[in-house]
Amino acid sequence: MSVSARLLAVTAACVSVAGLIAPHVVLRTADQPQGPWGLPKTLVTTAAMPGGIDGSYIHPWSKGPDLYFTLSRWSDYSVALMKTTLTK
């Protein structure tokens, strides 16, 4: 699947676990802006990146099957550049 072939939404979804915020970053795709949107696919969890994650954005230079996105870590406000490869 090409990044330009489908619409993508990468969001940080917050889930409450024992009173703590435990966000994870999910990807949803659609062929048209009005949908229908596919089911969310988890890209990053706090288990993979401790400290809490938030604020993910798709990088505009993503091409082909490679999707680059940024996310910030709550604990120290650092920003990370992440990559995932899209498949059908």
C-alpha positions, 0 to 999 in steps of 0.5 A: 500500500502506498502512502499516497494511495490511501488516506491515513489517520495516525492518532494518539489514543488515550486509555485509562489503566488503573487511573494512569493515562496509557496512550498508544498510537494507532493507524486507520486508513480509508479510500475517501475522506468521508470513509468508511475508515478501517479498524485501528491498528496499533503502531506504538504502545507505552510498553515500547516507549515508556514515559507516555506518548502523545501528539503524533503527526504524519511526516509530509515526506512519507512516500511509497510503503514507508510511513514516517511520523513523529510523536512526543514523549510526555515524561521529558517532552522529547520528540521521536521520528518513527517509521512503519511500513504499510502492507495490504 
